[in-house]
Amino acid sequence: MTTMDDRPPSPRALIDELEGHLLIEATKAEGRTESARFTHSLAWLTDTQREEVEEHFAATYLTLTRRSWQRTARRGRELRAEYEARYRALRRRLCAVFLLGAALALVTVVSVSRR
């Protein structure tokens, strides 16, 4: 994997990608385990039907999990944007208070020195 400018990806990007693959594989394994547990209780299914149901169940499990991850990621981005906006507003207020205090201090020094 290389970026558009042919630089190798950062170690963090490689770790993130690896974690993503591992998470997907773990979720697939969970889906297969749950689908086998579900079909175990359906003794009347033929082997072919059982395989079809397990495949469908596992695929649905993965799809639902991905949707959940996407909602979580989207909400995380929303929260980050909200917190960044609040941080910028607080920083602007703090700068304004600092400048006002500095201006008042300067006016006080100038007025005291003129006496």
C-alpha positions, 0 to 999 in steps of 0.5 A: 500500500502506498499513497498517491505520492509514492511515500510508504504509509505511516506505521499508524496507518498500517496498524489501523488497517491491520486492526480493521482486518482483524476486527472484521475477521473476528466479527465474521467468526462471531457470525459463523458461531452464532449462526451455527448456534442458531441452526443447531436448534433447528434439527429438522433442517437438511444439511444443505438448508442448514448451510444456507441458513448459516451463510445467510445468518452470518452475512446478515450478522456482518452487515448489521455489525458494519452498520453499527460501526458506521453509526458509531463512527458517524456519531464520533465524528459529530461529537468531535466536530461539536467539541472542536467548535466549543473548544474554538469558541472557548479559546476565542473568549479566553483570547478576548479576555486576555487582550481586554485584561492586557489593555486594561493593565496598559491603560492603568500603567499609562494613567499611573505613570502620567500622574 
